[in-house]
Amino acid sequence: MAENNNHQGRRRENRSGTNSSGRSYKGRSANRYSNNRSDWSGRPSNERSRRSNDRYRTSHDESWDSNRTGHNEKRNNSRFDDKRHQDRRGGNRGLRDTRQYNTRSSHAPRGGKDRDRHAHGSPHNRPVKGPQIPEWVDPSALPGDIRRELHMLSKENADRVASHMIASYGLIDDDPDAALAHAYAARDHAGRIAVVREHAGIIAYLTGHWQEALGELRTARRIGGGPGLLSIMADCERGLGRPERAIDILNSEYTAYLDADGRAELLIVVAGARADLGQHDAAIVVLEQGNLDPTQTGETAVRYFYAYADALLAAGRRDEAIPWFRNAASIDEEAVTDAMERLEELES
């Protein structure tokens, strides 16, 4: 995709909200995937690479689908590496924790004609090949709430889909291309199940395939209803060099159905989009729409305080930024951000 390639090399130091640093796929309320990634990936712990602040990222919650059918759109390594760096510097990567993975709401708009009632594999029921499933994968390790969404599949196909999902998550750090391939294999075997399409979108996002991620996440929303993973979608727009579209998402009807964490994640991304446009004062205004209660705790609060501090600093308001870096550092028990390092730099 030419559009993707044109912007992949752009460094996003200010991506604070893009991915909500900490693998938290916001929108879906629960840490269904990433929070306890090591608990269900099935991969021996000594085989899993450990990112400096991997407790989650990129998301998801669920960090998945980046396996684009056919790998003709190679991920730009420099951009991918830069995103890892931003997991701590922007607090954006938090989207990967799957915290927002549950984007559905009983009151939110739901899919109509596109909503699947059969969910039996690929659209044409043709045999689908995929990458070989690693020996360490155990399909029973897929969290029960996710597994239940595969109930319309045969036992054999459900196990296959679960195995590919687990493999994609377990391989995301060491072999992003393989992770993507497994996510797409799961999709090809269960393309009408929202959670599978959402997983594919997350993996695609985590591997820098912004356009594919958007397509998968929109499809998941059509099938399952709810607001969808708005913060990830907005960050994909930023990745594609379309910050204005990321900003527009904040004004969409879907935001009414976000929970507090989901809204915070989206505000972080939108503030980052404002910063992309050089609108640093506007970025501050965006973040001031959210909860800046300094007594808050938790990963979302860490990223939010960090994003606010970063925005203040970018706007030349150093003295105001320092207390917010301090607030972030004081509750950042998992070293989700580099708030402490930034604070030390500013105070030295």
Residue frames as qw, qx, qy, qz and C-alpha x, y, z in Angstrom:
[[0.000, 0.888, 0.460, 0.000, 0.00, 0.00, 0.00],
 [0.441, 0.484, -0.024, 0.755, 1.62, 3.18, -1.20],
 [0.304, -0.798, -0.051, -0.518, -0.15, 5.29, 1.36],
 [0.837, -0.540, -0.031, 0.083, 1.19, 3.19, 4.18],
 [0.803, 0.065, 0.011, 0.592, 4.73, 3.23, 2.87],
 [0.223, 0.713, 0.039, 0.664, 4.73, 6.99, 2.52],
 [0.372, -0.756, 0.148, -0.518, 4.27, 7.47, 6.23],
 [0.921, -0.261, -0.277, 0.087, 5.80, 4.41, 7.79],
 [0.654, 0.185, -0.312, 0.664, 9.14, 6.00, 8.40],
 [0.144, -0.714, 0.038, -0.684, 7.70, 8.89, 10.33],
 [0.367, -0.025, -0.746, 0.555, 8.82, 8.86, 13.94],
 [0.416, -0.664, -0.351, -0.513, 5.99, 9.36, 16.38],
 [0.284, 0.133, -0.647, 0.695, 7.52, 10.48, 19.61],
 [0.308, -0.066, 0.314, -0.896, 4.22, 11.98, 20.60],
 [0.500, -0.132, -0.728, -0.450, 2.13, 8.94, 20.08],
 [0.077, -0.079, 0.751, -0.651, 0.94, 9.02, 23.60],
 [0.575, 0.238, 0.434, -0.651, -2.38, 7.53, 23.22],
 [0.508, 0.382, -0.584, -0.505, -1.98, 5.92, 20.05],
 [0.671, 0.001, -0.736, -0.088, -1.59, 2.55, 21.39],
 [0.639, -0.669, 0.088, -0.370, -2.02, 3.26, 24.94],
 [0.204, 0.609, -0.736, 0.214, 1.20, 2.00, 25.95],
 [0.374, -0.225, 0.807, -0.397, 0.72, -1.15, 27.71],
 [0.169, -0.069, -0.906, -0.381, -1.03, -3.54, 25.52],
 [0.244, 0.319, 0.701, -0.590, -4.49, -2.69, 26.37],
 [0.000, 0.275, 0.684, 0.676, -7.03, -3.02, 23.76],
 [0.137, 0.245, 0.494, -0.822, -9.48, -0.60, 25.00],
 [0.509, 0.029, -0.346, -0.787, -12.99, -0.70, 24.09],
 [0.693, -0.137, -0.672, -0.223, -13.61, -4.06, 25.24],
 [0.601, -0.664, 0.093, -0.435, -13.64, -3.48, 28.97],
 [0.881, -0.425, 0.206, 0.013, -11.72, -6.52, 29.98],
 [0.047, -0.688, 0.691, 0.216, -8.09, -7.43, 29.79],
 [0.946, 0.132, 0.165, -0.247, -9.20, -10.40, 27.86],
 [0.871, 0.420, -0.154, 0.202, -5.98, -10.87, 26.09],
 [0.520, 0.606, -0.361, 0.481, -2.96, -9.02, 26.87],
 [0.411, -0.746, 0.335, -0.403, -2.91, -8.49, 30.51],
 [0.722, -0.371, 0.578, -0.079, -2.23, -12.08, 31.15],
 [0.644, 0.592, -0.394, -0.282, -0.68, -12.89, 27.87],
 [0.151, 0.455, -0.871, 0.102, 1.86, -15.26, 29.34],
 [0.519, -0.048, 0.714, -0.468, -0.92, -17.19, 31.00],
 [0.760, 0.378, 0.446, -0.284, -2.61, -18.26, 27.80],
 [0.413, 0.700, -0.457, -0.361, -0.17, -17.90, 24.95],
 [0.995, 0.010, 0.088, -0.051, 0.94, -21.41, 25.75],
 [0.640, 0.610, -0.344, 0.315, 4.50, -20.57, 24.91],
 [0.764, -0.334, -0.310, 0.457, 7.20, -21.55, 27.42],
 [0.181, -0.967, -0.060, 0.170, 8.28, -18.44, 29.27],
 [0.517, -0.518, 0.409, 0.545, 11.92, -18.93, 28.36],
 [0.471, 0.292, 0.612, 0.564, 10.97, -18.71, 24.69],
 [0.107, 0.899, 0.409, 0.114, 9.07, -15.47, 24.93],
 [0.416, 0.329, -0.101, 0.842, 10.99, -12.32, 24.26],
 [0.291, -0.719, -0.499, 0.388, 10.55, -9.68, 26.90],
 [0.249, 0.714, 0.151, 0.637, 10.06, -6.17, 25.76],
 [0.223, 0.185, -0.432, 0.854, 11.23, -3.44, 28.00],
 [0.314, 0.052, 0.465, -0.826, 7.73, -2.64, 28.90],
 [0.450, -0.085, -0.729, -0.509, 5.70, -5.39, 27.56],
 [0.243, 0.117, 0.802, -0.533, 2.86, -6.07, 29.83],
 [0.510, 0.546, 0.548, -0.376, 0.72, -5.65, 27.13],
 [0.041, -0.440, 0.236, 0.865, 0.97, -3.28, 24.17],
 [0.370, 0.079, -0.610, -0.696, -0.43, -2.38, 20.89],
 [0.722, -0.181, -0.323, -0.584, -2.54, -2.76, 21.79],
 [0.741, -0.312, -0.443, -0.397, -4.69, -5.48, 22.64],
 [0.764, 0.028, 0.282, -0.580, -5.95, -6.40, 24.71],
 [0.842, 0.320, 0.428, 0.070, -5.62, -8.36, 22.18],
 [0.030, 0.735, -0.420, -0.532, -2.90, -7.72, 20.00],
 [0.717, 0.135, 0.677, 0.095, -3.44, -9.47, 16.85],
 [0.703, 0.525, 0.471, 0.085, -4.24, -9.41, 13.36],
 [0.065, 0.799, -0.355, -0.481, -1.54, -8.14, 11.36],
 [0.510, -0.086, 0.789, 0.331, -1.26, -11.08, 9.17],
 [0.473, 0.547, -0.081, -0.686, -2.27, -9.75, 6.03],
 [0.879, 0.281, 0.384, -0.024, -3.33, -12.21, 3.47],
 [0.721, 0.530, 0.029, 0.446, -0.25, -12.54, 1.40],
 [0.512, -0.669, -0.088, 0.531, 2.69, -10.63, 2.73],
 [0.535, 0.526, 0.248, 0.613, 3.18, -8.27, -0.14],
 [0.088, -0.889, 0.001, -0.450, 2.95, -5.31, 2.18],
 [0.707, -0.032, -0.491, 0.508, 6.02, -5.77, 4.28],
 [0.433, -0.864, -0.222, 0.129, 6.14, -4.06, 7.60],
 [0.351, 0.767, -0.278, 0.460, 8.63, -1.24, 7.81],
 [0.745, -0.225, -0.483, 0.400, 11.06, -2.33, 10.49],
 [0.266, 0.175, -0.265, 0.910, 12.21, 1.13, 11.41],
 [0.418, -0.410, -0.106, -0.803, 8.66, 2.24, 12.05],
 [0.812, -0.352, -0.447, -0.129, 7.85, -0.89, 14.00],
 [0.632, -0.076, -0.445, 0.630, 10.93, -0.45, 16.18],
 [0.011, 0.295, -0.123, 0.947, 10.01, 3.17, 16.69],
 [0.619, -0.460, -0.291, -0.566, 6.55, 2.17, 17.85],
 [0.772, -0.282, -0.505, 0.263, 8.14, -0.07, 20.46],
 [0.356, 0.081, -0.301, 0.881, 10.08, 2.91, 21.71],
 [0.273, -0.347, -0.089, -0.893, 6.90, 4.89, 21.85],
 [0.629, -0.428, -0.643, -0.094, 5.23, 2.31, 24.00],
 [0.532, -0.447, -0.424, 0.581, 7.01, 3.98, 26.82],
 [0.206, -0.082, 0.014, 0.975, 7.38, 7.49, 25.50],
 [0.302, -0.192, -0.275, -0.892, 3.83, 8.07, 24.48],
 [0.353, 0.097, 0.748, -0.553, 1.88, 5.69, 26.52],
 [0.593, 0.283, -0.209, -0.724, 0.03, 5.03, 23.38],
 [0.401, 0.210, -0.865, -0.218, 0.73, 1.51, 22.98],
 [0.340, -0.065, 0.749, -0.565, -1.44, 0.55, 25.82],
 [0.726, 0.197, -0.134, -0.644, -3.95, -0.52, 23.35],
 [0.520, 0.290, -0.795, -0.121, -2.35, -3.81, 23.21],
 [0.126, -0.148, 0.849, -0.492, -3.48, -4.96, 26.54],
 [0.280, -0.315, -0.841, -0.339, -6.78, -5.85, 25.27],
 [0.014, 0.279, 0.610, -0.741, -8.29, -3.82, 27.91],
 [0.422, 0.371, 0.034, -0.827, -10.55, -2.42, 25.36],
 [0.015, 0.060, -0.913, -0.403, -11.12, -5.54, 23.57],
 [0.095, 0.510, 0.848, -0.109, -14.69, -5.69, 24.62],
 [0.009, 0.043, -0.165, -0.985, -16.14, -3.01, 22.46],
 [0.244, -0.413, -0.741, -0.471, -19.67, -4.21, 22.46],
 [0.172, 0.064, 0.488, -0.853, -22.51, -2.57, 24.30],
 [0.187, 0.453, 0.871, -0.028, -26.10, -3.69, 24.49],
 [0.176, 0.818, 0.339, -0.430, -27.10, -0.12, 23.74],
 [0.119, -0.537, 0.454, 0.701, -24.67, 0.56, 20.94],
 [0.669, 0.484, -0.213, -0.522, -25.54, 0.40, 17.25],
 [0.667, -0.177, 0.719, 0.079, -25.33, -3.18, 16.05],
 [0.027, -0.216, 0.746, 0.629, -24.63, -4.71, 12.70],
 [0.681, 0.294, 0.190, -0.643, -27.63, -5.22, 10.47],
 [0.885, 0.397, -0.105, -0.218, -27.51, -7.13, 7.22],
 [0.457, 0.602, -0.630, 0.178, -23.82, -7.75, 7.67],
 [0.496, -0.472, 0.607, -0.405, -24.29, -9.40, 11.02],
 [0.413, 0.245, -0.857, -0.187, -23.33, -13.04, 10.76],
 [0.776, -0.258, 0.239, -0.524, -25.67, -15.73, 11.94],
 [0.975, 0.149, -0.159, -0.039, -23.71, -18.67, 10.70],
 [0.241, -0.821, 0.516, -0.031, -20.03, -17.95, 11.28],
 [0.945, -0.023, 0.314, 0.087, -18.82, -21.03, 9.48],
 [0.680, -0.153, 0.401, 0.594, -15.30, -20.31, 8.33],
 [0.152, -0.215, 0.378, 0.887, -14.46, -18.59, 5.08],
 [0.471, 0.363, 0.074, -0.801, -17.18, -16.98, 2.99],
 [0.670, 0.332, -0.462, -0.476, -17.07, -19.65, 0.32],
 [0.873, -0.272, 0.349, -0.204, -16.48, -22.63, 2.63],
 [0.778, 0.512, -0.355, 0.084, -13.43, -23.55, 0.65],
 [0.860, -0.283, -0.165, 0.390, -10.44, -25.32, 2.22],
 [0.044, 0.958, -0.189, 0.210, -8.08, -22.77, 3.71],
 [0.820, 0.053, -0.320, 0.472, -4.42, -23.40, 4.29],
 [0.250, -0.940, 0.113, -0.204, -2.44, -21.63, 6.94],
 [0.200, 0.647, -0.676, 0.291, 0.91, -21.67, 8.72],
 [0.676, -0.112, -0.716, 0.131, 1.84, -24.69, 10.78],
 [0.538, -0.770, -0.028, -0.342, 0.73, -24.41, 14.38],
 [0.162, 0.593, -0.689, 0.384, 3.70, -24.42, 16.82],
 [0.579, -0.124, -0.797, 0.119, 4.05, -27.36, 19.19],
 [0.170, -0.073, -0.600, 0.778, 3.73, -25.16, 22.25],
 [0.387, -0.150, -0.127, -0.901, 0.23, -24.01, 21.35],
 [0.003, -0.268, -0.932, 0.246, -2.63, -25.38, 23.44],
 [0.173, -0.427, -0.476, -0.749, -6.05, -24.34, 22.10],
 [0.494, -0.633, -0.595, 0.030, -7.62, -24.83, 25.53],
 [0.431, -0.281, -0.252, 0.820, -5.52, -21.91, 26.77],
 [0.028, -0.412, -0.314, -0.855, -7.73, -19.41, 24.95],
 [0.179, 0.019, 0.528, -0.830, -9.72, -17.48, 27.60],
 [0.202, 0.375, 0.897, -0.116, -13.20, -18.88, 28.09],
 [0.290, 0.705, 0.307, -0.570, -15.05, -15.71, 27.14],
 [0.228, 0.566, -0.518, -0.600, -13.24, -15.62, 23.81],
 [0.061, -0.063, 0.979, 0.184, -13.63, -19.35, 23.24],
 [0.331, 0.469, 0.727, -0.376, -17.37, -19.10, 23.79],
 [0.372, 0.669, -0.061, -0.640, -17.60, -16.79, 20.81],
 [0.194, 0.373, -0.807, -0.415, -16.37, -19.66, 18.66],
 [0.505, 0.053, 0.780, -0.366, -19.28, -21.87, 19.69],
 [0.720, 0.514, 0.116, -0.452, -20.87, -21.83, 16.24],
 [0.393, 0.591, -0.678, -0.192, -17.84, -23.53, 14.74],
 [0.931, -0.060, -0.357, -0.040, -17.24, -27.26, 14.76],
 [0.725, -0.651, 0.155, 0.162, -15.00, -28.47, 17.59],
 [0.792, 0.067, 0.250, 0.553, -12.20, -29.15, 15.13],
 [0.332, 0.681, 0.175, 0.629, -12.43, -25.74, 13.52],
 [0.387, -0.899, -0.027, -0.204, -12.79, -23.95, 16.86],
 [0.794, -0.463, 0.183, 0.350, -9.59, -25.62, 18.07],
 [0.653, 0.320, 0.255, 0.638, -7.84, -24.63, 14.85],
 [0.056, 0.845, 0.145, 0.512, -8.95, -21.02, 15.14],
 [0.591, -0.805, 0.048, -0.017, -8.03, -20.87, 18.83],
 [0.832, -0.197, 0.197, 0.480, -4.61, -22.32, 18.06],
 [0.484, 0.515, 0.201, 0.678, -3.89, -19.75, 15.37],
 [0.203, -0.902, -0.087, -0.371, -5.01, -16.93, 17.66],
 [0.731, -0.652, 0.123, 0.159, -2.78, -18.14, 20.46],
 [0.777, 0.070, 0.224, 0.584, 0.14, -18.64, 18.10],
 [0.291, 0.738, 0.166, 0.587, -0.24, -15.12, 16.72],
 [0.392, -0.891, 0.034, -0.226, -0.17, -13.64, 20.17],
 [0.827, -0.460, 0.195, 0.259, 2.77, -15.75, 21.30],
 [0.726, 0.177, 0.285, 0.600, 4.84, -14.87, 18.24],
 [0.165, 0.953, 0.222, 0.120, 4.13, -11.15, 18.03],
 [0.312, -0.884, 0.281, 0.207, 7.43, -10.13, 19.61],
 [0.571, -0.367, 0.635, 0.368, 9.78, -12.65, 18.02],
 [0.244, 0.082, 0.760, 0.597, 8.27, -13.08, 14.57],
 [0.324, 0.419, 0.242, -0.813, 5.68, -10.42, 13.69],
 [0.428, 0.268, -0.568, -0.650, 5.22, -11.74, 10.15],
 [0.286, -0.090, -0.954, -0.022, 4.41, -15.22, 11.45],
 [0.099, 0.335, 0.653, -0.672, 2.09, -13.71, 14.05],
 [0.398, 0.372, -0.108, -0.832, 0.27, -11.91, 11.29],
 [0.401, 0.140, -0.802, -0.420, 0.01, -15.07, 9.22],
 [0.153, -0.220, -0.928, 0.260, -1.56, -16.95, 12.13],
 [0.221, 0.392, 0.405, -0.796, -4.02, -14.15, 12.82],
 [0.466, 0.337, -0.350, -0.740, -5.12, -14.16, 9.21],
 [0.303, 0.019, -0.940, -0.158, -5.36, -17.94, 9.22],
 [0.056, 0.328, 0.782, -0.527, -7.75, -17.71, 12.17],
 [0.350, 0.441, 0.069, -0.824, -9.75, -15.11, 10.27],
 [0.394, 0.257, -0.671, -0.573, -9.88, -17.25, 7.14],
 [0.266, -0.137, -0.954, 0.024, -11.36, -20.13, 9.15],
 [0.155, -0.631, -0.695, 0.306, -13.86, -17.98, 11.06],
 [0.221, 0.171, 0.182, 0.943, -14.26, -14.76, 9.15],
 [0.320, -0.576, -0.409, -0.631, -17.79, -14.10, 10.35],
 [0.630, -0.589, -0.443, 0.243, -17.01, -14.08, 14.04],
 [0.005, -0.967, 0.017, -0.254, -16.41, -10.61, 15.45],
 [0.606, -0.729, 0.294, 0.122, -13.79, -11.55, 18.02],
 [0.806, 0.029, 0.391, 0.443, -11.68, -13.28, 15.36],
 [0.423, 0.737, 0.212, 0.483, -11.82, -10.30, 13.01],
 [0.271, -0.947, 0.089, -0.148, -11.02, -7.99, 15.90],
 [0.775, -0.450, 0.331, 0.296, -8.05, -10.15, 16.83],
 [0.701, 0.350, 0.331, 0.526, -6.81, -9.97, 13.27],
 [0.145, 0.909, 0.111, 0.376, -7.18, -6.22, 13.32],
 [0.514, -0.835, 0.190, 0.037, -5.19, -5.92, 16.50],
 [0.793, -0.195, 0.377, 0.437, -2.33, -8.04, 15.21],
 [0.526, 0.617, 0.286, 0.511, -2.29, -6.08, 11.98],
 [0.135, -0.964, -0.005, -0.229, -2.15, -2.90, 14.02],
 [0.673, -0.663, 0.272, 0.183, 0.66, -4.17, 16.20],
 [0.729, -0.028, 0.439, 0.524, 2.71, -5.03, 13.14],
 [0.096, -0.489, 0.189, 0.846, 2.18, -1.68, 11.47],
 [0.086, 0.264, 0.772, 0.572, -0.37, -2.67, 8.82],
 [0.159, 0.235, 0.351, -0.892, -2.63, 0.27, 9.45],
 [0.496, 0.126, -0.345, -0.787, -4.99, -0.03, 6.48],
 [0.529, -0.076, -0.831, -0.151, -5.56, -3.74, 7.00],
 [0.163, -0.186, -0.747, 0.617, -6.11, -3.19, 10.70],
 [0.319, 0.177, 0.122, -0.923, -8.76, -0.57, 10.00],
 [0.568, 0.055, -0.573, -0.588, -10.55, -2.88, 7.62],
 [0.466, -0.123, -0.867, 0.127, -10.60, -5.77, 10.07],
 [0.065, -0.211, -0.611, 0.760, -11.70, -3.65, 13.01],
 [0.421, 0.139, -0.076, -0.893, -14.50, -2.05, 11.03],
 [0.587, -0.024, -0.718, -0.374, -15.67, -5.46, 9.90],
 [0.321, -0.155, -0.834, 0.422, -15.60, -6.69, 13.50],
 [0.164, 0.194, 0.363, -0.896, -17.74, -3.74, 14.52],
 [0.537, 0.073, -0.383, -0.748, -20.26, -4.40, 11.75],
 [0.573, -0.072, -0.809, -0.111, -20.57, -8.02, 12.81],
 [0.444, -0.270, -0.737, 0.433, -20.61, -7.60, 16.56],
 [0.215, -0.872, -0.329, -0.292, -21.94, -4.11, 17.11],
 [0.593, -0.660, -0.119, 0.446, -20.68, -1.67, 19.71],
 [0.066, 0.950, -0.155, -0.263, -18.26, 1.21, 19.26],
 [0.854, 0.411, -0.146, 0.285, -15.35, -0.98, 18.27],
 [0.697, -0.369, -0.060, 0.612, -11.74, -0.31, 19.18],
 [0.230, 0.953, 0.173, 0.088, -11.92, 3.40, 18.48],
 [0.313, -0.855, 0.333, 0.245, -8.54, 4.31, 19.92],
 [0.613, -0.157, 0.648, 0.425, -6.80, 1.73, 17.76],
 [0.493, 0.667, 0.497, 0.257, -8.74, 2.84, 14.70],
 [0.022, 0.998, -0.004, -0.056, -7.78, 6.44, 15.38],
 [0.460, -0.653, 0.497, 0.341, -4.16, 5.48, 15.80],
 [0.653, 0.221, 0.618, 0.379, -4.26, 3.63, 12.50],
 [0.326, 0.897, 0.263, 0.142, -5.42, 6.84, 10.85],
 [0.235, -0.905, 0.301, 0.189, -2.41, 8.56, 12.36],
 [0.640, -0.275, 0.624, 0.355, -0.17, 5.81, 11.08],
 [0.554, 0.511, 0.558, 0.347, -1.58, 6.39, 7.60],
 [0.283, -0.014, 0.107, 0.953, -0.73, 10.07, 7.84],
 [0.216, -0.549, -0.503, -0.632, -4.36, 11.13, 8.33],
 [0.182, -0.124, -0.641, 0.735, -4.46, 12.82, 11.75],
 [0.371, -0.047, -0.034, -0.927, -7.57, 14.77, 10.77],
 [0.692, -0.154, -0.578, -0.403, -9.51, 11.53, 10.45],
 [0.478, -0.127, -0.744, 0.449, -8.24, 10.41, 13.83],
 [0.058, 0.049, 0.339, -0.938, -9.60, 13.64, 15.30],
 [0.526, -0.100, -0.345, -0.771, -12.95, 13.12, 13.58],
 [0.547, -0.169, -0.820, -0.001, -13.40, 9.81, 15.39],
 [0.134, -0.136, -0.618, 0.763, -13.74, 11.70, 18.66],
 [0.373, 0.166, 0.086, -0.909, -16.91, 13.29, 17.26],
 [0.398, -0.035, -0.806, -0.436, -18.45, 10.04, 16.03],
 [0.710, -0.380, -0.120, -0.580, -21.65, 8.57, 17.45],
 [0.838, -0.043, -0.532, 0.116, -19.73, 5.58, 18.75],
 [0.262, 0.349, -0.544, 0.716, -17.92, 7.52, 21.48],
 [0.559, -0.419, 0.101, -0.709, -21.13, 7.64, 23.51],
 [0.949, -0.174, -0.179, -0.191, -20.73, 3.93, 24.20],
 [0.562, 0.400, -0.569, 0.448, -17.15, 3.99, 25.47],
 [0.678, -0.628, -0.328, 0.196, -16.38, 3.29, 29.10],
 [0.250, -0.947, 0.128, 0.157, -14.09, 5.62, 31.05],
 [0.589, -0.413, 0.532, 0.446, -10.90, 3.82, 30.09],
 [0.572, 0.428, 0.573, 0.401, -11.93, 3.58, 26.46],
 [0.151, 0.963, 0.190, 0.118, -12.61, 7.30, 26.32],
 [0.410, -0.813, 0.301, 0.285, -9.29, 8.07, 27.99],
 [0.652, -0.089, 0.584, 0.475, -7.43, 5.97, 25.45],
 [0.440, 0.683, 0.467, 0.350, -9.19, 7.73, 22.58],
 [0.082, -0.995, -0.028, 0.048, -8.43, 11.17, 24.01],
 [0.555, -0.569, 0.435, 0.424, -4.75, 10.26, 24.23],
 [0.587, 0.218, 0.601, 0.497, -4.70, 9.24, 20.58],
 [0.237, 0.868, 0.369, 0.232, -6.59, 12.33, 19.44],
 [0.293, -0.913, 0.147, 0.243, -4.23, 14.54, 21.41],
 [0.596, -0.280, 0.553, 0.510, -1.39, 12.81, 19.59],
 [0.470, 0.563, 0.551, 0.399, -3.11, 13.56, 16.29],
 [0.006, -0.993, -0.121, 0.006, -3.31, 17.23, 17.23],
 [0.470, -0.698, 0.385, 0.378, 0.39, 17.13, 18.00],
 [0.652, 0.169, 0.576, 0.463, 1.04, 15.52, 14.61],
 [0.293, 0.800, 0.377, 0.364, -0.45, 18.69, 13.12],
 [0.379, 0.242, -0.222, 0.865, 1.69, 20.89, 15.33],
 [0.386, -0.628, -0.195, -0.647, -1.38, 21.91, 17.35],
 [0.425, 0.045, -0.749, 0.506, 0.14, 21.47, 20.80],
 [0.246, -0.064, 0.384, -0.888, -2.23, 23.81, 22.62],
 [0.730, -0.016, -0.259, -0.632, -5.17, 21.98, 21.06],
 [0.641, 0.054, -0.760, 0.098, -3.69, 18.68, 22.24],
 [0.090, 0.044, -0.663, 0.742, -3.74, 20.00, 25.79],
 [0.514, -0.009, 0.084, -0.854, -7.38, 21.05, 25.43],
 [0.742, 0.022, -0.577, -0.339, -8.27, 17.55, 24.23],
 [0.520, 0.004, -0.775, 0.359, -6.65, 15.90, 27.24],
 [0.098, -0.053, 0.475, -0.873, -8.31, 18.35, 29.62],
 [0.662, -0.122, -0.286, -0.682, -11.64, 16.85, 28.55],
 [0.759, -0.082, -0.645, 0.009, -10.69, 13.70, 30.44],
 [0.716, -0.682, -0.148, -0.025, -10.05, 12.77, 34.05],
 [0.456, 0.571, -0.412, 0.545, -6.96, 14.51, 35.41],
 [0.677, -0.688, 0.073, -0.250, -7.59, 13.65, 39.05],
 [0.281, 0.646, -0.677, 0.214, -4.04, 13.13, 40.37],
 [0.530, -0.337, 0.673, -0.390, -5.26, 10.61, 42.94],
 [0.908, 0.264, -0.094, -0.311, -6.10, 8.09, 40.23],
 [0.404, -0.465, 0.772, 0.155, -4.10, 4.89, 39.90],
 [0.798, 0.317, 0.511, -0.043, -3.81, 2.21, 37.26],
 [0.566, 0.006, 0.519, 0.640, -2.27, 1.83, 33.85],
 [0.246, 0.747, 0.472, 0.399, -4.70, 4.08, 32.03],
 [0.262, -0.955, -0.085, 0.112, -4.04, 6.87, 34.52],
 [0.609, -0.435, 0.346, 0.566, -0.30, 6.42, 34.07],
 [0.461, 0.283, 0.544, 0.642, -0.56, 6.85, 30.32],
 [0.043, 0.874, 0.419, 0.243, -3.01, 9.69, 30.60],
 [0.392, -0.868, 0.037, 0.302, -0.86, 11.68, 33.02],
 [0.585, -0.240, 0.451, 0.630, 2.16, 11.01, 30.85],
 [0.361, 0.543, 0.549, 0.523, 0.38, 12.15, 27.70],
 [0.113, -0.957, -0.261, -0.058, -0.76, 15.33, 29.43],
 [0.512, -0.698, 0.215, 0.452, 2.75, 16.05, 30.70],
 [0.558, 0.037, 0.540, 0.629, 4.18, 15.42, 27.25],
 [0.218, 0.759, 0.482, 0.379, 1.63, 17.75, 25.66],
 [0.276, -0.946, -0.084, 0.149, 2.41, 20.50, 28.16],
 [0.570, -0.475, 0.369, 0.559, 6.12, 20.13, 27.51],
 [0.481, 0.326, 0.571, 0.580, 5.63, 20.25, 23.74],
 [0.049, 0.884, 0.371, 0.280, 3.68, 23.48, 24.19],
 [0.336, 0.520, -0.283, 0.733, 6.58, 25.03, 26.08],
 [0.545, -0.659, 0.061, -0.515, 4.94, 24.73, 29.50],
 [0.556, 0.273, -0.725, 0.301, 7.80, 22.93, 31.20],
 [0.106, -0.243, 0.631, -0.729, 7.01, 23.95, 34.77],
 [0.734, -0.020, 0.165, -0.659, 3.46, 22.64, 34.43],
 [0.806, 0.250, -0.502, -0.188, 4.64, 19.43, 32.78],
 [0.226, 0.395, -0.797, 0.397, 7.00, 18.39, 35.59],
 [0.479, -0.146, 0.602, -0.622, 4.28, 17.69, 38.21],
 [0.863, 0.219, 0.020, -0.455, 2.41, 15.52, 35.72],
 [0.632, 0.410, -0.654, 0.074, 5.48, 13.50, 34.84],
 [0.063, -0.314, 0.772, -0.550, 5.89, 13.09, 38.60],
 [0.711, 0.006, 0.326, -0.623, 2.27, 11.96, 38.96],
 [0.856, 0.325, -0.317, -0.246, 2.75, 9.41, 36.20],
 [0.432, 0.436, -0.739, 0.279, 6.03, 8.12, 37.61],
 [0.306, -0.316, 0.642, -0.628, 4.60, 7.76, 41.11],
 [0.784, 0.074, 0.414, -0.457, 1.98, 5.24, 40.01],
 [0.703, 0.521, -0.421, -0.239, 3.88, 3.60, 37.15],
 [0.692, -0.456, 0.548, -0.113, 4.71, 0.40, 39.01],
 [0.877, 0.204, 0.414, 0.134, 5.12, -1.62, 35.82],
 [0.275, -0.477, 0.415, 0.724, 7.38, 0.90, 34.07],
 [0.539, 0.620, 0.568, 0.046, 4.81, 1.32, 31.34],
 [0.330, 0.924, 0.033, 0.189, 6.29, 4.70, 30.45],
 [0.660, 0.136, -0.245, 0.697, 9.65, 6.40, 30.83],
 [0.224, -0.902, -0.206, -0.306, 8.12, 9.06, 33.06],
 [0.684, -0.664, 0.031, 0.301, 10.80, 8.71, 35.71],
 [0.650, 0.016, 0.270, 0.710, 13.59, 9.18, 33.18],
 [0.171, 0.698, 0.321, 0.616, 11.85, 12.19, 31.67],
 [0.440, -0.879, -0.166, -0.081, 11.36, 13.66, 35.12],
 [0.723, -0.458, 0.120, 0.503, 15.02, 13.20, 35.99],
 [0.512, 0.317, 0.314, 0.735, 16.05, 14.88, 32.74],
 [0.041, -0.807, -0.293, -0.510, 13.82, 17.86, 33.39],
 [0.548, -0.833, -0.059, -0.036, 14.89, 18.27, 36.99],
 [0.815, -0.161, 0.051, 0.554, 18.61, 17.82, 36.39]]
